[in-house]
Amino acid sequence: MTEQSFLNSSTAPKLSHVLLVSYIGNSVLNVLLSFTATFGNIVIAISLRKNSSLHAPSKALYLSLALSDLGVGLIGHPLYLAYLLTEMNSHGDSSNSHGSIHALHNVLSVFLCAVSLLTMTAISVDRLLALRLKFRYRETVTFRRVSLTLIFSHILSAVMSSAYVWYYPLYLGANYGGIFLCALVSSVCCILVYSAIRKQSTRQVFHCTKRNLQSIEHQRSVDDSCFNMVTYRRSFYSTLYVYASLSVCYLPYVCLKIVGQYTGWDDRVTAAFYWCGTLVLFNSSLNPLLYCWRIQGIKQAAKQTVKKMFSCFKPCETGIAYA
């Protein structure tokens, strides 16, 4: 057995420098990002529960996104790390390239990413409905309906990801089709809302030229709909930043996946693909920073949560007197 294993190791092809750097670099990054994604999203989940300024359905959507990002930190990064190490150790041995770790990584990582994509799409639709429905928004978009939507998105994500095991063509079609549809719906919603906000801003500037400053200030103090629009505009731009970060992290992965299917997977394309996989998972560490920056009340609640978490590790001062 020892001689046979020595012969196998000597005849196996060596890793290229590009692949070796990719394996080692991505492994180190995934260890670090696993901690940042886990810690950051635990803080955000606690802070969202404390936040009373958000509408309950919107809070449920952001909480679902934070929990899926937490799953990436707890499950996605460790599985991707195990997948990279397995690929590095079994390079050139095709019998081990599609083992249980590979299957677990594809099923669970795709499930978590699909939940994030569907939740982000739901948030974009929610912002569009808030603009179109206006005062009927709270009656139409209820916590119960949003909860049912989130349950359906989790079930759909589970079916899409588990298709890797029982019907691989459906798995590929659902992945590409799902990413395209989510990106299309989110983009259309963001464009419609942004154009409406721009039109209203232009209309306000036009009216400002016909009114004096005193009447404008009086109207803003009396009419609370102007304040509501300012609040809505801020919440929409928060959604826009989260969607933009998700697009930046996911787009290179999708493009390189398509390129690899047509041009083949040489060492450079494979190495770049591994880096893009880490970039997708990095989105889960980036989102908590965006929440603290953009969502009202989250930054202060996150500071208080972090202080309480670190205060648990401080040594307790006891007034014990020694005789």
Summary of the structure (lengths in Angstrom):
residues: 323
radius of gyration: 24.5
end to end distance: 68.7
largest distance: 92.3
contacts: 955
relative contact order: 0.13
helix: 86%
strand: 0%
